[in-house]
Amino acid sequence: MTSTKLCRVVVLISGGGTNLQALIDAQQSGELPVQLTAVISNRPGVKGLQRAADAGIPHGILDHKAYESREHFDEALIQLIDSHKPDLVVLAGFMRILTPAFTGHYLGRMLNIHPSLLPKYQGLHTHQRAIDAGDSCHGVTVHFVTAELDGGPAVVQAKVNIFPEDTADTLAQRVQAQEHIIYPLAVKWFASGDLLMENGLSLLNGELLPHCGHLIDHSG
Ligand code: GAR
Protein backbone atom coordinates (compact mmCIF):
# COMPACT_ATOMS: atom_id res chain seq x y z
CA MET A 1 0.00 0.00 0.00
CA THR A 2 1.52 3.35 -0.97
CA SER A 3 1.05 6.43 1.13
CA THR A 4 -0.89 8.13 -1.67
CA LYS A 5 -3.61 5.46 -1.82
CA LEU A 6 -5.49 4.78 1.36
CA CYS A 7 -6.40 1.17 2.17
CA ARG A 8 -10.07 0.68 1.37
CA VAL A 9 -11.81 -1.12 4.23
CA VAL A 10 -15.28 -2.68 4.18
CA VAL A 11 -16.64 -3.52 7.63
CA LEU A 12 -19.23 -6.26 8.19
CA ILE A 13 -21.40 -6.12 11.29
CA SER A 14 -24.42 -7.84 12.83
CA GLY A 15 -25.09 -5.73 15.90
CA GLY A 16 -24.05 -2.91 18.17
CA GLY A 17 -20.88 -2.03 16.33
CA THR A 18 -18.64 -0.91 19.19
CA ASN A 19 -15.65 -2.31 17.29
CA LEU A 20 -16.80 -0.42 14.21
CA GLN A 21 -16.96 2.71 16.40
CA ALA A 22 -13.40 2.10 17.58
CA LEU A 23 -12.28 1.98 13.94
CA ILE A 24 -14.25 5.13 13.10
CA ASP A 25 -12.78 6.96 16.10
CA ALA A 26 -9.23 5.89 15.21
CA GLN A 27 -9.75 6.92 11.60
CA GLN A 28 -11.24 10.27 12.52
CA SER A 29 -8.46 11.07 14.99
CA GLY A 30 -5.84 10.42 12.33
CA GLU A 31 -4.51 7.33 14.15
CA LEU A 32 -5.76 4.99 11.45
CA PRO A 33 -5.06 6.20 7.92
CA VAL A 34 -7.60 4.11 6.00
CA GLN A 35 -10.74 4.77 4.01
CA LEU A 36 -13.76 3.19 5.69
CA THR A 37 -15.47 2.56 2.38
CA ALA A 38 -18.66 0.83 3.47
CA VAL A 39 -20.41 -0.86 6.38
CA ILE A 40 -22.66 -3.84 5.65
CA SER A 41 -24.97 -5.51 8.15
CA ASN A 42 -26.78 -8.83 7.72
CA ARG A 43 -29.38 -7.61 10.23
CA PRO A 44 -31.64 -4.61 9.76
CA GLY A 45 -32.05 -1.98 12.46
CA VAL A 46 -28.83 -2.58 14.36
CA LYS A 47 -27.02 0.22 16.15
CA GLY A 48 -23.87 -0.27 14.08
CA LEU A 49 -25.72 1.03 11.01
CA GLN A 50 -26.54 4.24 12.85
CA ARG A 51 -22.90 4.59 13.83
CA ALA A 52 -21.96 4.33 10.13
CA ALA A 53 -24.61 6.89 9.19
CA ASP A 54 -23.41 9.29 11.89
CA ALA A 55 -19.86 9.00 10.54
CA GLY A 56 -21.02 9.57 6.95
CA ILE A 57 -19.93 6.10 5.81
CA PRO A 58 -21.96 4.44 3.04
CA HIS A 59 -23.87 1.56 4.64
CA GLY A 60 -26.33 -1.11 3.66
CA ILE A 61 -28.19 -4.20 4.74
CA LEU A 62 -28.00 -7.62 3.15
CA ASP A 63 -30.51 -9.67 5.14
CA HIS A 64 -29.49 -13.33 5.21
CA LYS A 65 -33.13 -14.28 5.83
CA ALA A 66 -33.94 -13.29 2.26
CA TYR A 67 -31.69 -16.05 0.88
CA GLU A 68 -32.55 -19.71 0.54
CA SER A 69 -29.09 -20.97 1.37
CA ARG A 70 -25.85 -19.93 3.00
CA GLU A 71 -24.13 -20.28 -0.40
CA HIS A 72 -26.56 -17.90 -2.11
CA PHE A 73 -26.25 -15.34 0.65
CA ASP A 74 -22.45 -15.45 0.58
CA GLU A 75 -22.43 -15.07 -3.21
CA ALA A 76 -24.60 -11.96 -2.95
CA LEU A 77 -22.46 -10.65 -0.12
CA ILE A 78 -19.28 -11.04 -2.20
CA GLN A 79 -20.89 -9.03 -5.00
CA LEU A 80 -21.94 -6.27 -2.64
CA ILE A 81 -18.58 -6.11 -0.87
CA ASP A 82 -16.62 -6.15 -4.13
CA SER A 83 -18.69 -3.29 -5.54
CA HIS A 84 -16.79 -1.19 -2.96
CA LYS A 85 -13.39 -2.47 -4.19
CA PRO A 86 -11.95 -3.22 -0.76
CA ASP A 87 -8.32 -3.93 0.03
CA LEU A 88 -9.40 -5.35 3.39
CA VAL A 89 -12.63 -6.82 4.77
CA VAL A 90 -13.07 -6.46 8.53
CA LEU A 91 -15.51 -8.66 10.41
CA ALA A 92 -16.60 -6.66 13.44
CA GLY A 93 -19.12 -8.77 15.30
CA PHE A 94 -20.36 -10.33 12.05
CA MET A 95 -22.17 -13.35 13.44
CA ARG A 96 -22.28 -15.67 10.45
CA ILE A 97 -20.67 -18.99 9.61
CA LEU A 98 -18.93 -18.36 6.29
CA THR A 99 -18.77 -20.69 3.30
CA PRO A 100 -15.37 -21.83 1.98
CA ALA A 101 -16.14 -19.92 -1.24
CA PHE A 102 -16.43 -16.72 0.80
CA THR A 103 -13.35 -17.25 2.96
CA GLY A 104 -11.34 -18.36 -0.09
CA HIS A 105 -12.32 -15.24 -2.01
CA TYR A 106 -10.93 -12.95 0.71
CA LEU A 107 -8.05 -15.13 1.89
CA GLY A 108 -5.25 -12.98 3.25
CA ARG A 109 -7.37 -9.83 3.14
CA MET A 110 -10.05 -10.48 5.75
CA LEU A 111 -9.69 -10.06 9.52
CA ASN A 112 -11.96 -11.15 12.37
CA ILE A 113 -12.06 -10.37 16.07
CA HIS A 114 -13.03 -13.13 18.47
CA PRO A 115 -13.54 -12.71 22.21
CA SER A 116 -11.24 -15.43 23.51
CA LEU A 117 -7.60 -16.41 23.60
CA LEU A 118 -7.83 -18.57 20.50
CA PRO A 119 -7.52 -21.50 19.99
CA LYS A 120 -9.47 -21.63 23.26
CA TYR A 121 -13.25 -21.15 23.11
CA GLN A 122 -14.12 -20.95 19.45
CA GLY A 123 -17.82 -20.21 18.90
CA LEU A 124 -20.21 -18.53 21.30
CA HIS A 125 -20.52 -17.68 25.04
CA THR A 126 -16.77 -17.40 25.40
CA HIS A 127 -16.78 -15.31 28.60
CA GLN A 128 -19.05 -17.68 30.53
CA ARG A 129 -17.10 -20.69 29.28
CA ALA A 130 -13.81 -19.21 30.50
CA ILE A 131 -15.35 -18.50 33.92
CA ASP A 132 -16.94 -21.97 34.12
CA ALA A 133 -13.60 -23.59 33.26
CA GLY A 134 -11.99 -21.79 36.24
CA ASP A 135 -9.51 -19.97 34.00
CA SER A 136 -7.45 -17.21 35.61
CA CYS A 137 -7.18 -15.24 32.39
CA HIS A 138 -9.09 -14.62 29.21
CA GLY A 139 -8.91 -12.22 26.30
CA VAL A 140 -9.45 -11.47 22.66
CA THR A 141 -7.81 -12.38 19.36
CA VAL A 142 -7.62 -10.68 15.97
CA HIS A 143 -6.90 -13.22 13.25
CA PHE A 144 -6.92 -13.68 9.51
CA VAL A 145 -10.02 -15.54 8.37
CA THR A 146 -9.65 -18.97 6.81
CA ALA A 147 -12.18 -21.72 6.09
CA GLU A 148 -11.81 -22.97 9.67
CA LEU A 149 -14.26 -21.24 12.05
CA ASP A 150 -12.29 -18.92 14.38
CA GLY A 151 -9.23 -20.82 13.21
CA GLY A 152 -7.07 -18.60 10.97
CA PRO A 153 -3.61 -17.41 11.96
CA ALA A 154 -3.60 -15.01 14.90
CA VAL A 155 -2.37 -11.43 14.48
CA VAL A 156 -2.71 -9.94 17.94
CA GLN A 157 -4.07 -11.07 21.30
CA ALA A 158 -4.83 -9.09 24.43
CA LYS A 159 -4.91 -11.00 27.69
CA VAL A 160 -6.78 -9.89 30.83
CA ASN A 161 -7.33 -11.32 34.31
CA ILE A 162 -10.47 -13.12 35.40
CA PHE A 163 -11.32 -12.16 38.98
CA PRO A 164 -13.32 -14.39 41.37
CA GLU A 165 -16.23 -11.92 41.43
CA ASP A 166 -16.45 -11.69 37.62
CA THR A 167 -19.66 -12.40 35.75
CA ALA A 168 -19.82 -12.92 32.00
CA ASP A 169 -20.87 -9.25 31.74
CA THR A 170 -18.04 -7.74 33.78
CA LEU A 171 -15.53 -9.95 31.99
CA ALA A 172 -17.00 -9.01 28.59
CA GLN A 173 -16.52 -5.32 29.45
CA ARG A 174 -12.86 -5.87 30.35
CA VAL A 175 -12.29 -7.82 27.14
CA GLN A 176 -14.18 -5.32 24.95
CA ALA A 177 -12.01 -2.45 26.19
CA GLN A 178 -9.07 -4.39 24.75
CA GLU A 179 -10.95 -5.21 21.53
CA HIS A 180 -11.26 -1.50 20.86
CA ILE A 181 -7.49 -1.10 21.15
CA ILE A 182 -6.22 -4.12 19.25
CA TYR A 183 -8.58 -4.05 16.26
CA PRO A 184 -7.57 -0.56 15.05
CA LEU A 185 -3.95 -1.61 15.65
CA ALA A 186 -4.25 -4.74 13.49
CA VAL A 187 -6.05 -2.83 10.73
CA LYS A 188 -3.34 -0.17 10.83
CA TRP A 189 -0.63 -2.83 10.45
CA PHE A 190 -2.43 -4.32 7.46
CA ALA A 191 -3.10 -0.95 5.85
CA SER A 192 0.55 0.06 6.11
CA GLY A 193 1.66 -3.20 4.49
CA ASP A 194 3.44 -4.33 7.68
CA LEU A 195 1.05 -7.25 8.23
CA LEU A 196 0.34 -10.03 5.80
CA MET A 197 -0.68 -13.65 5.65
CA GLU A 198 1.63 -16.02 3.80
CA ASN A 199 1.36 -19.81 3.57
CA GLY A 200 -1.29 -19.79 6.28
CA LEU A 201 0.85 -17.81 8.73
CA SER A 202 0.82 -14.20 9.94
CA LEU A 203 3.89 -12.07 9.31
CA LEU A 204 4.52 -8.69 10.89
CA ASN A 205 7.36 -6.63 9.44
CA GLY A 206 8.62 -9.74 7.70
CA GLU A 207 8.80 -11.73 10.95
CA LEU A 208 6.66 -14.77 11.63
CA LEU A 209 4.26 -14.05 14.49
CA PRO A 210 3.93 -16.65 17.27
CA HIS A 211 0.80 -18.84 17.39
CA CYS A 212 -1.01 -16.36 19.65
CA GLY A 213 0.01 -13.43 17.43
CA HIS A 214 1.56 -10.31 18.96
CA LEU A 215 0.68 -10.61 22.66
CA ILE A 216 -0.44 -7.68 24.78
CA ASP A 217 -0.51 -9.09 28.29
CA HIS A 218 -2.53 -7.29 30.98
CA SER A 219 -2.88 -10.40 33.17
CA GLY A 220 -0.84 -11.48 36.15
C1 GAR B 1 -17.39 -8.47 19.94
O1 GAR B 1 -17.21 -8.74 21.29
C2 GAR B 1 -16.65 -9.46 19.08
O2 GAR B 1 -15.48 -9.89 19.68
C3 GAR B 1 -17.65 -10.58 18.97
O3 GAR B 1 -18.89 -9.94 18.83
C4 GAR B 1 -18.85 -8.72 19.55
C5 GAR B 1 -19.39 -7.62 18.66
O4 GAR B 1 -19.50 -6.43 19.36
N1 GAR B 1 -17.38 -11.41 17.85
C6 GAR B 1 -17.57 -12.73 17.85
O5 GAR B 1 -18.01 -13.33 18.80
C7 GAR B 1 -17.18 -13.43 16.56
N2 GAR B 1 -17.09 -14.83 16.74
P1 GAR B 1 -19.69 -5.05 18.62
O6 GAR B 1 -20.85 -5.23 17.64
O7 GAR B 1 -20.04 -4.11 19.71
O8 GAR B 1 -18.40 -4.71 17.94
Boltz pocket constraint, residues with backbone or C-beta under 6 A from the ligand:
constraints:
  - pocket:
      binder: B
      contacts: [[A, 13], [A, 14], [A, 15], [A, 16], [A, 17], [A, 18], [A, 19], [A, 20], [A, 48], [A, 92], [A, 93], [A, 94], [A, 95], [A, 113], [A, 114], [A, 115], [A, 123], [A, 150], [A, 176], [A, 179]]
      max_distance: 6.0
